[in-house]
Amino acid sequence: MIEGELVTPDMIEFLIQGFLKNLSHFTEKEQQEILSACRWAQELHQHQKRASGEPYVIHPIHVAKILLGLQLDATAIKAGLLHDILEDTDVTRQEIKDRFGMDVYHLVNGVTKINIVNVKNKSVQERETIRKMILAMDKDIRVILIKLADKRHNMNTLQYMPVEKQKRIARECLDIYAPLAGKLGIYSIKTELEDLSLKFLRPDVYDEIKTFLSQKKGERAEFLQLVQEQILKAAAEEDIEINIKTRAKHFYSIYLKMKTKGKELHEIYDFLGIRILCKTQTQCYALLGLVHHLFKPLSGRFKDYIAMPKENGYKSLHTTVMTSSGKPLEIQIRTEKMNNTAEYGVAAHWAYKEGKHTADLDSYNTNLLKKLRDINSEDYGTSDFFSSLKADVLTDTIFVFTPNGDTVELPIGSTAIDFAYHIHTDIGDHCLSAKADDVIIPLNKPLLNTQTISVQTSPNAHPHLNWLRFVKTTRARSKTRNWLNKHDNDIVIDRHIVAKKALKRQTTTPTALKNPVEEKPVQNKMIDSSKIGVSIDKERNIMINLAGCCNPVPGDKIIGFISRGRGIIVHKADCYNLKGINDFEERKIDVEWENYSDKATQSFKVVARYAANLFSEIEGAIRKYSGHLISGSISETDRGDLEGYFTVEMNKMDDYKMIAKSIRTIPSVLNIQKVKQF
């Protein structure tokens, strides 16, 4: 339909008939049920218009067409046609159940927005709706597939919305829905959602890339044709039947390349890609050798997702080569079956057998659903839920190995502490040091893809407040908080606030804390709730309220005061309103953000003669001057001596001199010296 053209009933009927022609693979009964759902949607939405002015029923028909393209079953198609009726019409839930059964009802209900009466913040309602949808997705993954189809069509008509709403929806799409599509392996939807989000978030960049690629279209086609002919000829000589698809990379991936490399558009050369499809996995590797014989491979640009598939089941060989014309070119090699999985992801696992449409999800990697269950099982507020969703579920991942060769998948940026807690809570709680590929690494160093990680534990080792500054996964953060709250009597942690108890008690006010933390920017802004539970001196149910006048966020220098009957109120330390608070000096209490520490740290190396109790002696020497051992490891040298690396946290850097002097008094110690963070 042409934009701006008056849509007549005949046009709608033409659209419906075109849609119905694509149902031939369903049974006659299923076709009639889908037609019935379509007509009911047409009736219920008959007086409604979209923001574009088109009849509303066009939208659910397009959503159902997208689901057809994903090869979903009749139940999902019916739910796609009816997905907006609970939200936008007067139909009752019972009517849906009576007409189309419980399965269709549950799918429609799963994608229906939550109705929060008198909600002040629209984003709160939308986020709670997403949370509800993800909970429903755990029971039936078709919920998210319907929602992705809904988003895909809506994003194509977002230009009719107000600019502010365009940007809000596009940002939500880029943060939540596009990554979800990627995690489900549905790259056709993921890339389209990313490109459309870029169109509304950065229209200047989008138009620049579009114009640039349009101008180079002829030159690009000629170049790709030449490369394609070379590969086809070489494959034919090896008697390998292949199919080649050429493409320009999608706009958002080009934008990310510009952003991460800090380059202008004309400075980027690898816009192009070729996909080679063959019959067998063995042929994939043969074709890789063939391609590398034709063109020089670029160092560090090869990835084998066949030997190590992504969590969504994606398999392919990726390599970037330098062509004879001096242009880099990304080449993907995969079988037809691998390509089907890459296009349709989890939807490719729907099997059609004798008219019965069942999801063959046993063969699908359900790691995504396991992660969703983990964060759903935590008692998170909306803000923490979304922080965990982005950090643990929707982020890119790495694969590392245990010493036994088992594969562990973790978010990029994860540390040995995250690894330890992934294996078992006890290993995390007693993690002392770690090695990557048999080389000692600091506990706060991000792990790299394909490393083999081993963790050393000690009964005397335990979590430390400093861990909260660098752990990546929600599990590690939660377990660390739990241990500290249970075993460290000097601090109380709840959510993102740390309260440190003072050594001296006041007679009329709760315990005062240490000096406020120094102001330091923190990247992860995870708080949007105004109330955070905390306790002081083991008195539970004391509330921390973030002051509405100055709205402190992580990274701000903060201070609190005891408000009679209202718990602790936290302000920015320079908030003007503090001057008007009666008895502020007597009632103030110092707090700090969880993910920032004002303590000093120092790493050092110790060389010593062999002694069985060296580690405990060093730990005791550190404790003597109020230091805390963050990490440490000892190994035997070829000479029979011991060599250890340690990191200590202290109240101030000057304390290191006393700690080092104390360690030198240990009889077996030969030498101690500072080292950079190892």
N, C-alpha and C positions, 0 to 999 in steps of 0.2 A: 504494500500500500504506500502511496506517495505521501510524504509529509505535507500536511496542510490541506490535503484532499478530504472532502466530506465523505465520511464512511457511511455507506448506505446499508440497509438490511441485506441486500443482495450480496454485497461485498463480504459481510460477516458470514453469510451462508456459504459463499465460495471458499472462505478460509476454513470453515468447519468441514466441508466436503473434502477439501485437500488433506486435512488432518486425518479424516476417517480412512482415506485411501492407503494410509501407511500402517493399518492395523491387520493386514492379511495374515501375519504370522500368529495371531491370537485365534482361539477357538471362536466359533460362532456365538456362543453364550457370552464370552468375554467381550467380544466386539459390541454386542447389544448393551452390556452393562456400561461400557465406556461411552457409548452413544448416549445412554440414559444420563450419565453423569454430566456429559457435555451439555445436553439440553437443559438439565436442571440448573447448571451454572449460568447458562444463557438467560433462563427465566429469573433467577435470583438477582442477577446483576443488570437486568435490562434497563433500569433507569439511572444507572451509575456511569460516570465518565471518569477517565483518567486525567491527570494534569495536562496531558497533550490535547485533550478534547475528544479523544477516541472513546468508543464504547468500551466499558471496563472488561467485558468478556474476552476481548482480544488478548488480554494479559494471561489468564489461566490457560487459554488454548496454546499460546506460545510456550508456557511453562511445560505443558504436557508434551509438546513437540520436542522440547529439549530432553525430557525424560525418555521419550521414544528413541532419541538419538543415542542415549546412554544404554539402550537395550534393556530397560527395566520392565518389570512385570505389570500385569493389568491392574493390580491393586495400587501400585505406585502411580500409574497413569490416571486412574480415577481420583486418587487423592490430590494429584497435581491440578486437575481440573477444578477441584472443590476446595483448594487450600486456603482461600480467602473468605469462605462463606460464614465461618463462625465469627470472624472479625468484622466483616462489612455488611452482613445481612441479618435478618431477624430469625434465621433458622435455628432450631434447637439442637443440642447434642443428640437427643434421643431420635430426632428425625434422621440424622446421618446414620446412626446405628441401625434404625429400622430399614432404611433404604439400601445401605451398602455394607452393613456389617461392622464388627468391632475393629478389624484391621484398618479399614479405610478411616474410621473415626479416629483411631489412635494416631495415625499419620497426620491427619488434618489438625488434630488438637496439638500435636507436637510442634507444628510450625506456627501456631496461632499466638499472637502477641499477648502478653500478660496485661490485664487491665488493672492498673493501680489507680485507685480513686484519689483525686486531689494531689497527684504527684507534682512536685515543684520543678524537678529536673527531668527533662525528657530523656536524657541519656541513662538515668537510673532505670527507667522502665525498659528501655531498649536492652540494657545490659542484663537485666533480670530475665528478659525474654530469651536472650541468647543462652543464658545459663539453663533455663528450663528446657530449651531445645537440645542442648548438649546432654542433659540428663535423659531426655527421651531418645536421643541418638544411641545411647548405650544399650537400650532395649531393642531398637530397630534402626539400623543405620540408614534406611531409606528416608528417615526424617531429614537428615542433613542433605541428602541428594536432592530432595524436593526444594529445600531452602536454597541450595546453590543454583538450581534452575531458576527459581524466583529472583534471586539476586542478579543472575546473568541477564535476564530480560529487563529488569528494572534499571540496571546500569546503562543499558542501551537507550533508555528514554529519560535519563537523569537531567538532561538539559532543560526540561520543562519545570524543574523545581527551582526555588529561590537559591541564589548562589551560596548562602550560608549553609543551607540544607544539603546542597550538592557536596560541599567539602566535608561535612560531617559524615554523610553516608559513604563517600568515597574513602575516607580515612578508616572507618569501621570495616569496610570491605577489604582494604589493604592489610589491616591489622589482624582480622579474624577470618573472613570467608575465603580469601585467596590462599592463605596458608593452610586452611582446612582442606581445601580442594587439593592442594599439593600433597598433604599428608595422606589423603585418600587416593593419591595417584592419578587424579583426574586433571591432567596437565592442560587439556584443551580448554577447560573452564578456568583453571588457575591463571593461565597466561592472558586470557581475555579479560578477566576481572582486574588483573594488575594493570593492563594497558588502559582500560577504561577509568580506573582509579587515578592513574597518572594524568589522564586527559582533564580531569576536573580539579586535581590538586596542584598540578603544575602545567597549565595549558600552554604556557610559553615554551617549555621544554618539549612537550608533546608535539606542538606544531612545528618546532624546529626540526625534530627528528623526522616527522612525516614529510616535510618539504625536502629534507636532505635525501632521504631514501627514494623519494619520487624522482628527484633529479638524476639519480644514479641508476635508475631502474634498468635502462637499456644496457648500460655498461655492465651492470651486475648480471643480467641474464646471459650476456655473451660469455662472461668469465665462467659462470657456473656450467654453461653448456659445454665448454671446452674441458673442464675438469670431469664432468659427468662422462663424456666420451672416452677419456683416458681410463677411468675406472671400469666402465663397461667392457672395454676392449681387453683390459688385463684380466678381468673376472672370466670372460668368455674363454680366454686362453687356458685358464685353470679349470674350465668346465664347471663354473659355479654360476647358477642362475640367480640373478639379483634384480631388485627393483630399487630405483634411486629417486628420492624426493629432495628437491632443493628448496631453500627458504632463506629469508632474511630473518635475523633474530628479532624477537618481539620488542616493542618500544621500551618496556619497563626494564628489561635486562640491559639494554643499551644505556638507559638513564643511570642504572646502578653502576655500570662500568665507568661512566663519566664521573659519578659521584665518588666512588671508592678510589679511583686512580687520579682524581683531580685534573681531568683532561677535558678539553673542548671537543665538540663533536667531530671536527675535522681531523683531530689527532688520533681518533680511534679507527682501527682498520678491520678488526675481525667482526664485521656485521653479519657475515654469511655463514650458513651451515648446510651440510649435506647429510642426509640420512640414508644409509644403505640397509635394505631389508633382504634377508636371505632365509633359508629353510631350517638350518640346524645350528646349534650352538658351536659345533666344531667349525662350521663354515665362518662363523663370526670371527674366530681367532685367525683362520686362514686369510680372511679379508683384511684383518688388521695388519698382518705381515705384508700383504700385497700393497696396501695403502702406504705403509712406511717405506716400501721399496720405491714407490712412485714419487713420494714427496718426503722431505726431511721432517721428522717429528720434532716439535718444540719441547724442550726439556721441562719436566714438571707439569705437563699439560695432559697426561694420560690418566684415565680413571677406569677401573674395571668393576662395573656394577653388576657383572654377571657372577664373578667369583664372590663378590660381597654386595648383594642386592640392598637397595634402600628398604626402610621399614615398611613402605607401602607396596612392596613387591616389585618395584621398578628394576629392570635389568637392561643393561646396554653397555657397550664399550664406547668410551669417549676419548678422542684424541684430537689435538690441534696440530696441523702441519703447515709448513711453508711451501706454497705452490711455486711453480716455475716462474710465474709472473711477479713473485715477491710479495704476494698477499697471503696473510695467514687465513686458514680455513678450519673451522671445527667440523669434524666428521663423527657421526654417531653410527654405530654398527649394531644391529639387533635382528632377531628373528621376527617373522610376522606375528607370532604369538606374543613375544615381548612387546612389540609395538602396540598390539591390541590392549595389553595391560597398561601401557604408558598413556594411551589415549583415554581409556575408560576407568582405570584404577579398580577400586573395589566393585564398581558396577560390572566389570568384566567377569566377575565371579558369579553372576546370576545365571543359573542354568535353566534351560527350557526343556522339559521332559513331559511328553504326552499331554501337553496343554497345562501342566502344572509348573508354576514359576517359583522356584525355590532358590534361596541364596546359598551358594556353596562357599560359605565363609570359613569352613574348617581349614581350607587350603590357603586362606588369606591371613597375612600377618596381623594379628589382633593387638599388637603392641600399643597402637594408638588408643584403642578402647581401654586397655589396661591402665594407661596413663590418665585417661579421663576418669576412670573409676577411682584412681588414687586421689585426685584432687577433689572429686565429688565427695569422697569419704571424709575429707577434712572439714572442720566447722569454720569455713571461711566466710568473711563478709564479701560483698560484691567486689571491692577493690582488690583484696587478696586473691580472690578466685581468678580474676582476669590477669593479675600479675603472674600467677602460677600457670595459667593457661598459655600465656605468651612465652614464659621462660622455660617451661618444662615440656610443653606439648607442641606448640606451633613454631618453635625455633628450629634452625638447622641442627643436625646432630653429627656426632663422630662415633666411630666404632673403635673400642679398645678391647684388649684380650686379657683374661686372667692367666696366671701361670700355667693353668691346665689347658689353655686353649679355648675356653668358653668366650663367646662374644658378649660384650656389654655395650649397649647403646646409651649415650649420654648427650645432653645438650652441648653445643659448642661453648667453650669457656669453662667446662666442668673441671674440677680439681681432683686430687687424690682423695680428699675428704668426701666429695660427692660419690666417687667410685666406691669408697669403703662403706658408706651408708647404703649404697645400692646393693652391695653384696649381703650385708647383715648389720643390724643395729649395733650389736656388740662389737663388731669390727670397727665401725665408725666411732663408737664411744671410747675405744681404747687405741685408736690409731696414733702411732708415734712418728712414723716416717714412711717414706714411699720411694720406690724405684720405678723408672720407666726404661724398659729395655736394659735392665741391670745397671742403670746409672741413677745415682741418688738425685732426687728432685725435691724442691721445696713443696710443702703441702699446699701452698697458694698458687702454684704455677699451673696455668691451663694445660690440660692434657692435649696431645696431638693424635690425629687419626692413625689407627693401626698400631699404636704402641702397646706393648705388653706391660701391664701394671701389676706390681706386687706391693703389698702393704705390710709393714711391720707393726705389731701391736705390743703393748706392755700393760700389765695390770695397773701400773701406776699412772699411765697416760689417760687423759680424759679431755673432753671438749673444752674449748676456751672461747671467751667472748670474741676474740679476734677472728675466729672462724666465720662469724656472721658477716664479716667485712668482705669475704671473697667466695664463699660457697655459692654455687649456681642453682642447684636443684632445690625445690620446695621441701623434698624429703630431708635432705641434709640440714637445711635451715631449721625445720621443725624439730628434728631430733636433737640438734644442738641446743635450741631454746629449752626443750623439755629437760635435758640433762642439767643445764645450768640452773634452771628454776628449782629443780629438785635437790641439787647437791651443793650449790654455791650460795651460802648464807649471806654473802656480801652484796649480792645484786638481785634484782627482780626484773624480769623481762616479760613484756607482753606485747605482741605485735611489733611495732617498730620503735618502741620507746624503752630505754634502759634506765632504771633507777638504781643508783649505787648508794648503799647505806653508809652513813658517816660513823666515825669511831666514837664521837661524843654525842650524847643525847641531850635534847632540849627538854625542859620541864613542861612547857605549855603547848608545844607544837610537834608534829610528827618529825621523824628523823630528817635532818638536813643532809644534803648530798654534797659531793665534791664540787669544785668549781665548774662553771659551765664549760662545755667543750669549745675549742677554738672553731671559728667559722671556717668551713671547708666545703666546697661544692660536692654534692653527691649526685651521680647520674640517674640512679633509679628512683624516680618519684612514684612511690607505691601507695601513698596515703591519699584517699579522698573521703574517708569517713571522718565524722566530727567527734566520734566517741571511741576511745580505745580503753579496754579494761586493763588495769594494772593493780598491783598491791604494794603497800609499803609496810615494812615490819610485820610481814605475814598476815596483815589484815586484808582479807579478800574483799572484792566488790567495790574497791575504791576506783572511781572513774577518772580518766584523763580526758578533758575536753580541750580540743584545739580551739583557741580563741578566734572568734569570727571577725574581730576587728583587724587583725593583722594576718590571719590565715597562714601560720607557719607551715613550711613544707620541708622534707628531708634536705639537709644541707644548710638550712638557716640556723644561726645561733639562737638557742632557745633557753627559756627559763620558766619555771612554774611556781605557782603559789597555791597554798591550801585555802580553798574557798569554803567557808562554813556551809555545810549541807550540799555542796556541789562537787566535792572531790578536788582534784587537781586541775587547774586551768593552765594551759601552756601557751605562752606568748613568744613572739620574737623578742630577743633580749633587748632590742632598741625600741620596742613598741611604746608609743607616746602615752598610751592609756595606763601604763604601769605606775606613772607618777600619781595618779589619782586613787590608787588602792590604799586604803587605811592599813597601817601596820604591815606594810609589804615586807620590810626587812625581817620582821619576826616570823612571817608566814611563808617566806619564799622557800622554794625547794628546787634544786638543780637537777635537770634531766638531760639526756643526750639521745641522739638518734642511734638506733641499733646498728646501722651499717657505717658508723664512723667511730674511730677510737683516737683519743688524744695521747695514747701511750706511745713510748718509743720502742723500737725493735732493733736488734742487732744480731747478725749472723757471725759465727766464728768457727774456727777449726781447732781441734785439739789433737795433739800427737802424744801418745803415752806408752809406757811399757805395759805388757799384758797384765790385766787385773780383772778378776771375775766380776767385781762390784763397781767398776769404773762408772757405769752409767748412773747408778743411784747416787754415787758420791758427787758427780757433777750436778745432778738435779738438786741435791741437798745444798750444795754451795750456792746455787742460783736462788733457792728459796730463802736462804739466810739473809739476803738483801732485798727481799720482797719482789724478786723477779719471778717470771713464769716461763717455763720451757714450752714453747709453741711446737717445736719439732726437733728431732734429733735422731742420729743413727751412728752406729759404730761398726767398723769392719776391720778385719785383720790384714795387715800388709804382708808382702812377700818376705819381709825381714822378721816377721813375727811380732811386730809392734801393733798397736791399735791406733786407728785414725778415725776421728769422729767429726761430724758436722752438726751444728746446733743453731737454733734461732731462739732468742730469748726476748720476752717483752718486759719492759721496766716502766716505772713511773716517770723517769726522766733519763735522758741519755747519759748524764753524768754517773748514773748508778752502775754503768757497765764497768767502769774502772774498779769499783769495789768487788763486783762479781768476778771479773777476770783475776783479781788479786786472790780472791777466795779459792778459785779453781786451781791456781798455781801452787797453793799449799797442799793439794792432794799429792801424796808421795809418788804415785806412778806417773803423774803428768810431766812430760818433757817440754812441751811447748804449747802456747795458745796464741792465736792471731786472728784479727778481724778478717772477714771475707765479705764480698758482695753477696747479695741474695743469690743463693745457688739454686 
